[in-house]
Amino acid sequence: MRPGAWAVGAVWAASLACAGSSGPEDVEPEPLEPPAPDQLEPEPVEPEPEIEREHLQALLVTSTREDGPNLIDGDPSTTWTPKGDASGEGVLLRFEKPERYQGVTVETCGEPVELQLYANGSEVGTKTGSTVAFDLSNGDVKTVFVKIASGADACLAEVRMQTMGGFLAMAPPRSQEARVQASSTLEPVAAYHHTYLFDGRPHFAWVEGAKGSGDGESLQLTFRKDTRITALELWNGYHRSDDHYEKNARIRKLEIEAEGRRVMLDVPEGMVPRKLEFDPPLSARQITLTVAASKKGTKYEDLVLSELRFWDRQGPFTIHSMEPSRLEEKLQQQIKKKPLAKVVDKTFRQVCGQDRELKLRTDNSFVYYELEETDDITRRVVLDGAWTPAKGGIQLYARRHVAEQNFNPYGAGGDAESVEVAGGILKLSPLKSLGKDDVMKTLQEWTKGGAQDRVACLMDGRKPDPAKIKEFLEKGQVILIEGKAITDLMVHRP
């Protein structure tokens, strides 16, 4: 039927009703055929309103970073899979300011996964499922961390924050592309690279490498086009811990040059982000930040800047480097065909128990977890930071975070926390590469040296048990770890 036929039919039917029986012989009209579906005029479709999404201060996944935004895009068909063993990996959401959220819901890619949730650094709980919901109704939340507790091949699809009005629509931090050049970088570059300024991890930082306390050192940023900047926000000094902050140099005065305009800013002390505003705003394609004056650290003369971002009229934005850092490629070349290549991106757990866990990643980061529980005390240790290959093993550049809960009914009890500088050289030795006599000797020395719990399950009284050692070697990859930061006997157990 042609367009408008419905209206013609309606007029015709109305005229019949008005005529009644006074007209010529009544003729029963033929029924009208409804129009074919493809002949109907399409109904106007209202465009769906654009969802206003809240930009996070940081969205951090422990590996495969390019897929991190998939976890908050509202589409379960886009997913995130960690590199290597999934156990111990996870995603952290950091909000611009603390908010009262009701809960966190995590959707996996279909298979049940054991997950742990941390809010503001404190453990909330552990649950298993393909869709897992955690309650968060006990206070304001600044950060949440979803950790995959076990499983080699776990995959996550969505992380949703529950509010009083429903799920929060989230977006990754705003960013702009720019080329970044640092005047110098402390060796090893993999531990102190300038790209760490824009990764959302204040415990990773750029450290200048010139002689002295950093005076005159600079960062130059070249944007794709003129950019209007209303403020600069920086995490001055080393934010890995209070200890790191005090021991290293930081900026006291900062000079900004943009298209011939120079601005001198005082940078306040303190382990908090400092927002320094420009009045009037800067407008430039190239900006140079130069350390005009520094404050010396108590131990090291190297100057550190942990994080950096800019503000425009829409709010804060970070920098997406126009040039990849190549750090991961360089590491893979360094360890190619070496024993380390068989260790990286694998989860290692303590041989004599499940209370310690280590993972070295191909992005030069690492994490080590330790849990000790008695009737009176629960002690959790997290050692994390950067690592690089070194002669005889690896070098750690890290912090050690210790949290203790005391349940003594007759004492003061309570919680205690500490964060301190940690690291040093670790010697990694595959157990299979050692001769029988060396293995026996090492285990015997550990027993005498206070590391009895690391090898207790392999001992027969005070002597190593060859049969038990052989059994573990047949089960999988076992490594001896010896160093000031970590001494352990661990097996690959994803």
N, C-alpha and C positions, 0 to 999 in steps of 0.2 A: 504493500500500500504506500502511496506517495505521502510525503510530509503534509500534515494538515488534514488528512482524511478523517482522523478521530473527531475533529471539530465539525466537519461537514456532516458526519453521521449524527452527531448530537443535535444539530439544528433540524435535520430531517425528522428525527424521532420526536422532537418537541412539536413540530407542525402537525404531525399525526394526532398527537394527544389533544391538541386544540380543536381539530376538525370534528372529532367525535363521529356520529353515524349520519350526519347530514349530507355527506358527500356522496359521490358515486359508490358503486358496489365495493364493499370492503375487500381489499386484496391484502393477504398476509405477506408482509415484506420478507424478502430473503434475509437470512441472518448474515450479519457482517462478519467477515473473516478477520481475526486478529492479525496485526502486522507481524511479519517475520522478525525474529530478534535482530537480525543484521540490518533491518530497515528502520529501526527505531533511532531517534536522535539520542546520542549519548547524554546521560545526565552530567551536568558540570561537576567535576571532581575538585573538592576543596583541597588545596595543598596542606600536607601535614605540617603542623607547627614545628619549627626547629627546636630541638631539645637543647636547653641551656646546660652545658656541662661545666662542672667545677674543675679547674685545672689544679693538679696536685703540685706540691712543692717538689716532690721527687717520686719517681716510679722506678724502683730498682729490682731487677731480677739478677740472680747470681751468675747466670750464663745465658747465652743466646739472647743478648739484649735487644736485638732488632725485633724480636717477637713479643717483648714485654707489653706493648700497648694492646695486644690482642686480649689480654686478661681483663681489660676494663672497657671494651668497646661495645658491650651489650650483645655481642653475637657469639653464641657458644660454638659456632662452626669454625671460628678462628681460635687457635690454641697456642699454648706455650709448652715446649718440651725442653728440659734442661740438657746441656751437653754432657755426655758421659753418664755415669750413674746418677740417677735422680735423687737418691737418698741424701738428705742434708741440704739440698738446694731449696730455693724458695723465692718469694716476692715480698718486697717491702713497699708500703704506701706511706708517704709522709705528707700530712696536710699543712696548709699555710698556718693554721692556728688550731688549737685543741677544740674539738667539738664533741657533743654528747651523741654518740651513736648507739643504736640498740643492739646491733649484732653484725656479724660477718658471715656471709654465705659463700661457699666455694663449690664450684661445679668442676668435676673432672671431665676428661674426654670420654667417659663412659664406664671405665673400670673403677672399682673401689680403690681408694688410696688412703693410707694412714697419714693424717695431717696434724701438725701442732700449730697452735696460734699463740702469738705473743702480742701484747698491747702495751705500748710505752716501755718496751723492754722486758716486761714481766709475763711469765707463761700463764695463759688462760686455760689451756687444756689440750687434750689429744682425742681425736675422733677419727673414725674410718667410715667411708662411704663414697658413693659416686656424686652425691650432693650432701655437703656437710654444713651445718649451721652452728655457729658459736654465739653465745650470749655475751653482750658487751654493755650491760646496763648499769655498770658500777662507777661511772665517772667519765670525765672528758678524755678524749683520745687524740693524741698527736700522731702516733705511728702504729701501724699494725704490720706484723711479719707473719706470713703463712709459710711454714716449713714442711717439706715432704719428709716424714719421719722414717719411711722405709720404702723399698721398692727400687728396682734398677731402671724401669721403663715408665715411670709415672708421667702423666701428662695432665695439665690443667687447662680449663677452658675459660672460666670466668671467676672473678673475685668481686663480690658485691657488698657494699656497705648499706646496712639497714638504718633508716632514720624513722622518726615518728610518722612522717608522711609517705614512706615507701623507700624504695632503693634510690641511692644517690647516683646521679649521672656524673661520671668522672671522665676526665681527659688527662693525657700526659702533660707535663709542664710545657708551656709555650717555648718556642725556640726560634732562633734565626741563624742562618748560615753565615759563617765568617771564617777567614783564614787567620790562624793564630800563630804568632812567632814569639818565642821566649829568648831573651838575651843570653841565657845560660840555663843549664839544668844539672843538678848534682848527679853524679854517678852512684849506682847504676840508674840509667834513665828510666828503666822499666818500673822502678820503685817510686820515682818522683816526677813523672812526665806532666807537662802542662795540661794535657787533656783531662787530668783528674780534677781540674778546676771546675769542670762543667758536668760531672758525672753524678751529682746528687749525693756523693759520699764524703762528708766532711772529714772522715778519718783517712781518706786518701788525699794527697796534696801535691802542689807544685813546690819544689824546693830549688832555689837558684844555686848555681854552682861556682860562682866567682869567689875570689879571695875576699875576705872581710865579711861584714854583716849584711850585705845586700844593697848598700847605698849605690844608686845609679843603675841598678838592674831594672829591666823593663819587660812589659808585655805589649805587643802590638796586635790590634785586631783590625782586619780589613773586611768590611761587609760588602755584600753584592751591590748595595745601593746606599744612598744617603739614609741615615737612621737617626731619628730624633730620640734622645735619651734624657729622661727627667731625673734619674737617680742611678747610683751605683751601690750594689749591696755586696758586702764581702765578709767572709769568715776569716778574720785575720789571725795569723799564727797557725800553729799545728793543733787541730781539733781532735786528734786521735785520743788524747787524754789530758788531764790537768798537768801531769808530769811532762808530756811532750810539749805542751804549750809553754811552760816555764823554762824549759831547757833550751828552746830554740828561739832565734831572733824573729821579730815580726815588724810590720810597718808602723811607723809613727807619723810620718807625713807622706802623702801621695800626690804626685803631680800628674794631671791629666791634660793631654794636648789633643785638640780636635780642630782640624782645618785652621791652624794658626792661632787658635784661642787656647790659652793656658789657664788652668784652674788648680789651685793648691788647696788640699784638704787635710785636716787633722783626722787621724784615725784613732778613735778611743780604744782603750784596753778592754780585755774581757773575752771569754769564750762564748760569745753570742754573736749572731749576725749583726752587722752594722750597716744601716742604710744611710748613704750620703747623698743629699739632694743637690741638683744643679738649678740655679735661678739666675738667669734664664736657662732653659734646657739646652743641651748640646745638640748640634745637628751636624753630622759628619759621616763620611764613608770610611774613614780611617781614624782610629783612636789609639793613642799610646799612653800606657800607665807606667809611670816611672817612680821608683822608690826614692823619695827626696831625703828621707831620714828614717833610720831604723832604731829599734830598741833591741839591745843585745840579750841573748838568752843566757841562762845561768851555766850552761855547759857547752852548747854548740854554737858556732857563729853563723851557721847556715840560716838564711831567712826563709820563712815558710808562709804560703798563702793556701788555705785549704779549699775554699769554694768562692765562686764569683758569679754574679748575675747582674743583669741590667733591668731598668724599669723604663717603660714609656707610658703614655696616657691610658693604655689598656691594662697595665699592671706589670708584673715581673716577667722576664724571659731569660732563658739560658742560651748558650751558644752551641750550635751543632757544627762541628769542625768540617770545613770543606775538604780537608785532607785526612784520610785515615791515619791513625798513629802507627800502624804496622807492628805494634808491640807483640801481638799474638803470633804473627808470622815469624818474627825474629826469634821468639821463644821456641817455636816448633822446629826451627832450623838448628837452634842450639842443642836441643835434646834428641834430635833425629838419630836413630840407631844406637841410642844410649839407654842404659837401664831406666833412667828417669822417664823415658817415653812410655814405659809400661806401667808407670805409677800415676801419671797425671790424668785428671778427670775420673779417677776411681775413688770409691769410698773405702777407706780402711778402718777396721774396728779392732779394738783390743782383743788379743788372742784369749786371754783369761778373763772373759766377761764381755759385756756389751756397753760398758760405761764410758768408753773413750772412742772418739771418732775423728778422723783426719781426712781432708780432701784438698789436694793441690789442683788449681785450675789453670787452664791454658791462657787466661787473661792476666796472669801473674798475681792473682789473689789466692788466699787460702783461708781455711777455717779449721779449728780444732776444738772439739767439745769434750768436756769431762764432767761426769756426775758422780758424786760420792754421797751416799746416804747411810746414816747410822740411826740409832734410836733417838739421838739428841740433835743431830745436825744434818741438814741438807746443804751440800756445797756444790755450786755450779761454776764451771770455769769456761770461758770462751776466749780463745786466743785467735786473733785474726789480723789480717793486714796483707802485705805484699811479700812475694818471695822471688828469688832469682837463682839460677844455677850458680854454683860456686865450686871451687876446688875441694874435692872430697865430699860433695853433697849439695846442699842448698843453703842460701842465706835468707833468714827471716827478718822482716822489718815490721814489727807488730806491736799490738797492745794486748795486755792480759786483763780481762774483766772477771772479777771473782765476786759472787753473790752467795752469802751464807744466811741460812735461817736456823736460829737456835731455839730448840724446843725444851730447854732445861726447865722443869717445873719449879726448881728450887733457886734458880738464878734469875738474872735480869732478862735473859732471853732476847728476842727481837731479831731484826735483820741488820746485816752489815754488807757494804759494797766497797770495792776498791778497783781502780783502774791504774795501770802502770805500764811503763815502757818495757817491752820484752823483745826477744829475738835472738840473733846470733846464728852460728853455723850449726846445721844438723847433718849428721852423717847417716845416709840411708844405705843399708846393705841387704840385698835379697838373701834370705836365709839359705837358699839353695847354693848361693855362690861361696858360702863359707864351708870350710872343712869341718868334719865332725868334731875334731879337737877344739877348734875355734868357737864353735857353737857352745860346747860344753863349758869352756872357759868363760865365755861372756855371760852365760846364764848364772854360773857360779858367782861371778863378780857382782852381778845385779842383786843376787840374794844377799850378799854381804854388804852391799852399798846402799841399802834402803829401798830397793825397787822390788821387794819380794812379791808384792801383789801383781806385778806385771808378768811374772813367770811361774807363779805358784801352781798353776794347773799343769805345768810341764815337769814338775819336780816329783821325785820319789824320796820323801823326807828332805834331806839337805842336798841331794844330788839330782842333776837333770836326769829325766827318764827318756832314754833313746827311743823307746817304743812310742811314747806320746808325741815326741818331736816328729818322728816319721809320719805318724798319723796326721798331724796338722799340715805337714808339707804336702801330703797327698790330697788334702782338701782344697788347696788353693795357694795363691801368691802370698807369701809371708815376708815381711821386712822388719829388720832391726832399725830402730830410730834412736840415735844417741846424740844428745846435746843438752845445753843448759835449759832451753825452753821446753823441750819434750824428750823424754826417755821412755821408750815403749817397744813392745813387740806386737805388731799388728798384722792382720790378715785381710785380704780383699774380700769384703763381704757386703755386696750391694743391698 
